[in-house]
Amino acid sequence: MSARLAPLGLLLAVAALAYGGCGGNDSGGSGSVTTVASPNAPQHKAVVVQAHSGAFDPEAAYQEAAPGVVTIRSIFSGGGLSSVLGGGGGSAAQGSGFVISSGGEIATNAHVVTDATGGGGPIHEAKEVYVQFADRNQVAADIVGFDPNADVALLKVDSSGLDLHPLQLATNEQVEVGQPVAAIGSPFGEDRSLSVGVVSATDRSIQSLTRFQIEGAIQTDASINPGNSGGPLLDADGNVIGINQQINTTSGGNEGVGFAVPIGLVAHSLDQLRANGSAKYAYIGVTTQPLYPQLADRLGLPTDTGALIAKVVPGGPADHAGLRGSDQKIRFQGQEIDAGGDLIVAINGHKIVSENDLPELIARFNPGDTVTVQVIRDGQTQNVDVKLGERPASSG
């Protein structure tokens, strides 16, 4: 099974991508959802679908939200609109997006408007980007900025003469497994198509456009196909809880395992893109491996939760602070385990239960912040202050 984020136009020219997204015509490519609008963000009219007595009404959700969903066509150097139809050697791509302000702001995936495919190499913006609205208006858009770590991009169109329908981003919402969701996008170029399903899982780790992972992703069985990339994943109230980003597939089409970037991360990214045109993330400089009760017993650890450091990146923040990686390898339950390193159990007092908790916690800070890392070393608990760095372009 592979992850796919490929745009529609590029799918016609590329047989397989290492990182293909839920975007069919894309270019290139926690349970708790919290999102706070930037104080500098333009005010906008929010579209909210009220759930009827708690029931999920897909028709009502679609009628209210679909006018705010757009189709995005990106053209790359040497391409033309004919490329979207398969005639230009894969130099154009198509995906989805949605309006987030009456001032003409549109959110989508970064891989919809860049040539990124997830390999961690150089990323180039599309030469031209066009946005098609539900009322058939189609206008050029500027790329305000893109964030390869979250796979988020912010576009801006001239709103003059356009009747825009901004969607509401979820705030302080708990995403639960089993809750109903709706996805709207343009799979295989079929504009504003609706699919429904449930949240299959939360707190997933999925590939970004760098070699780092996107943590806290939402898994859904709502049908996600090439072209859906960048479109909204909606809850029963019509709030956007994520941006549809990729599928896991063996056939290249939907197999009931789609993923969305969580809206908390999306909002954090959009705020930075709006303010700076780029997004920066804190970096601690370790690789870790999961800890579970049986492994903790084998290693003689006093707790079975935390992130076990396998490697400390030379010259990185953790290295400078004196954190220790593995100094031995053992064989346990048929696997080779990096043993002997520090066990990180908390960051600034926030307990780490699973391995994915560490990158999610670090992502809450800014480069240059100093955090207190609580570790267990040789059976003893210690507190180590680490000054966080800025995440590099590649984790390799």
N, C-alpha and C positions, 0 to 999 in steps of 0.2 A: 504494500500500500504506500502510495506516495502523496506528498502534499503538493497541491497545484494552486497557483495563483495566476494563471496566464490570461492575458487579454484576448478578446475575440480576434482581432486582426492578426495578432502574433500567433495565435493557435493555428492559423491557416498555414503558417510558414515554418513553425517549429513543431517537430513531432513530440518532443517531451522536454519539460523544464524541470530542473532539480527543485525549483521552488515555484510551483504553479499555484495561482491563487484562485479564490472563488471568483475572481473577476474573469469573465470570459473574454470580453474584449478589453482586458486591461492591458496596460503596457508593461512591459517589463515585469510588474506585479503590483476569584475571590468573591468570592461570593458577594462581598459588599461593593456596591457601585457608588462612588461618590464623585460628584462633579460640581464645580463651582464656576459660574461664569466670571470671566475677567472683569474687574471693575471698569476697565477701559473698553470693554466690548460694546458695540452699538446695541441699543435697545431694540427689541424686535417683538413682533406679535407671535405668540407661541400657538402651535396647533396641538391640542390635547384631545384625545378620544376618551370619553368617559366610559368606563366599563359598566355594563348594565347588571346591577346586583351582583357584581363580582364575576359575571359570566364573560366569556371571551367572545367577542363579536367581530370576526374577521372582516365582514362586509363594512361595518362602521369604521373599523380601523383603516381599511383601504380608502374609503371615500374621503376621510379626513386627511390621511397622510400622503396619499399618492400624488397630489398636486405639488408637494414639496420635494418629490424625488425626481432626479434628473438623470439623463444619459450623457456621458462624457466621452468625447472622441478626441484622441490625442494623435498628433502627426509628428513624426520624427524626421530628422534630416534626410532629404531625398524622397520623402513620402508624399502622398496625395490622398484625397478622400477615397479614391478607388482602391487604395490599399486596404481600407477597412473591409471591403468586399472580397479581399483575397487577391487582388491583381497587382499589388505594389511591392511584393517581396517581403511582406511582414513589417513594413515601416510605419504602420498606423495601428492603433489599438482602441478598444472601447471598453468602458466600464460604467459604473453607476456612482451616484453621489446624492447629497441632499442639502437643501437650503437651511442655513442656521441663523441667518439674520436678514432683516428687510433691507439692509445696506448692500446686499449682493454677495455675502459670504457663503461659500459652499464647501462642505467637508467631503472628503473621499479618501481612498487609499493612495499612498505615495506611489505604489507600483502601477496605478492607473495612468499617472501623468509623468512617469519616468521610465527608463529602460532597465530598472533594477529587476533582478530575478532571484535575489537571495543569496548570491555567491559571495557577497562581501567586497566586491570590487568597486571600481569607480561607477558613479551613478550620474546619468545625464537627464536633464529635463526635456520634455517634449518641446519641439519647435513651435507648435501651435496647439492650442486646446480650445475646443468648442463645447458649449453646454446647451443641450436641448431640453426644453421645459415641456410640461404636460400640455400646455396650450399651443404647442408647435413652434413657439419662438426658439430660435437658435442663435446664440451670440458667442463672441470670443471671450475667453477668460484668461486672466493673468494668474500665474502661480505665485502666491504670496510666499510660500515656503513649503518644504516637505521634510518629514521626519522619518528617516529609514529605520530607526530603532522601534518606533511604534507603528510603522507603515501607515502614517497619516499625512495627508496633504491639505492645505487650505488654499482655495481658489477665490477669486474675486471677479465679479462681473459688474458692468455698469447697470445699475438697477433702474435707470431712467426708462419709463414707459413699460416696465415689466410688473406684472402682478405676482409678487413673490409670496410663497407660503412656507415660512420657516417652521421647522419641526422642533419640538421641545426635547432637550437632552434630559435624561433621567437624573434626579438628584437624590442622594441619600436613600437609594433603593437597594433592597436586599434581593439579589437574584437567586432563585431557588431552583433546584433540580425538579423538573416536572411542570414548571409554570409554562403557560402557553406563550408563544411568540409568533411574530409574523415578520417575514423578510420581503422587502420590495426592491426590485432592481431590474436589470435588463439582461437576463440570461440569453446567450446566443443572439443578442441584438433585439430581443423581444421586449420593447420598452415597458417599464412599470408593471412587471409581472409580480403577482402575489403568490407566496407560498407560506404555509403555516406549519407549525410543529410545536415542540416543547424544548425547554432547556434540558439537554441530555447530561451535562456535567458543567461544573464551574472549576475555576482555578487550574485550567489546563496551561501547559507551556507549549507555545508554537513558534515557528521560525519567523524571524523578522527579515528585513532586507539587509541586515548585517549578520555577523556570526553570533550575535547575542540573541537570546530568546525573548519573546513577548510573554510575560507572566500574567496569570489571572484571566486568561482567555475563556470565552464562553463557547461551549460545544452545543450544537443544536442539530436536530434531525429535520429541521425545515430545509426544503430543497434549495441548495446553493450550487450554482453552476457557473461556468465561465461567462462573465458579463455581469454577475452579481457583485463583484468586488467593488467596495466603496459605498454600497447601498446600506440603508439602515436595518438593524434588527430591532423590532418594536415589541414592547410589552403590551399587556391587555389594555392599558390606558393610553396607548399610542405614543409613549415616551421612547426615545431612542436609548437602548441599553448597550448598543455596540455597533461597530462597523463590520459588516460581513467581509471576511478577508481571504479565507482559503478553504479548500476541501481536502480530505484524505480520500484517495481513490485509486483503484487498480485499473479502471476502465477509462478514466479521463472525464467521467461525468459524475453526477450526484449519486452517492451511495449511502446517504443518511448520516454522514459525519462531516459537518461543516463547522467552521470556527469564526468567531467574531472578536475583534479587539474590544476590550471592555471600555465602557464609556468614561470611567474615571481616568484611565490612561489617555483616552482620546481628548478629553477636556484639558488635561494637563498639557498635552502636546499642542492643541490649538491655541491655548493661551500664549505659549512660547512663540509659536509661529506668527501669531498676530503681532506680538511685541517686537520680535527680533528676526523673523524670517527663517529661523532655525531653532532646533531644540537641543538642549544639553542634558546629559544624565550623569549622576554620580557613579563612581566606580571604586570598588574596594580591592580588586585584583586577586581574587582567589577562585579556584574551581573546587567544587564540593561533591560529595556523593551522599546518597540517602542513608539514613540511619533508621533501623527498625529494632524491635525488642530482642530478637535472637542475635543480631549482629552486635548490639550493645552488650549482651551477655558474653559473647565470644571475646569482645575487646576489653571486657572488665570495666565498662563505663558505668557511672552511677546514675545515668539517665538514658532513656531510649528516645529522646527527642533532640533535635538540633541538626546542624549542618556540619558534617565531618569534612575538614579541609583535606583535600587530596594534593593540591598544588598551590603554592603561593607564587604569583607572577613576579619574576625578578625585577626589582626596581619599582614595583607598584606600591600603592598606599599600604597594603597589609605587610609587605616586605619591610618597608621603612619603619613600621610600627612594631616589628618583631614577631608577628604571627608566624606560626610554624605549619608547614605542610607535612605530608607523609614521609617517613624515613624507612619504611619497610612495606613489603607486600605479603599478604597471606592468602591462602586459598580457603574459601568458606562457601558452602552450599553451591559448589560448582562454579564460583566466580572468583576472579582475582580482586582483592580488596586492598586499597591504599590505606595502610594503618599507621598509627603513631603520630598523626597530625593533631592540631588543636580541634576541639569540638566547639563550634560557636553555638551558644544556647540563647543569647539575647542581644539585641541592639537597642541601646538607650532604654533598657528595661522592658522592651517588647519581646516576648518569648518567641523563639523559633521552634515550631513543631515539625514542619516538613522542610525538605530541602528547598522548595520553591519560596518559602517565606523569606529567605535571606535576600534574594534579588528584589522581591517586592518591597521589603523594608528599605533597602538601600535606595530604591527609586524614589522614595518620598523625600530624599534629601537633595541638596544642590552640591555641585562640585565645590570643594573648598570647605565644606562643613566638617566639623570634627564630631565623631560619634564614639560612644563608649561601647566597646565590644566585650561582652562577657563570654569567656571561654573556659573550658575544662582542659587542663594540661597536666598530665601525670597524676590524675586523680584529684587535683586541686583546682578550685575556682579562682579565676583571675579576671580583673578588668583591665582592658587595654584601650587606650585612646588612639583612634585612627583618623587621620585627616584624609577625607575622601578626595579622589582625583576626578578627572573628567573621563567618561567612557571613551575609549579609542574607537576608531572606525571599524576595527575588527577585533574579535576576541581571540583570534588565533595567535 
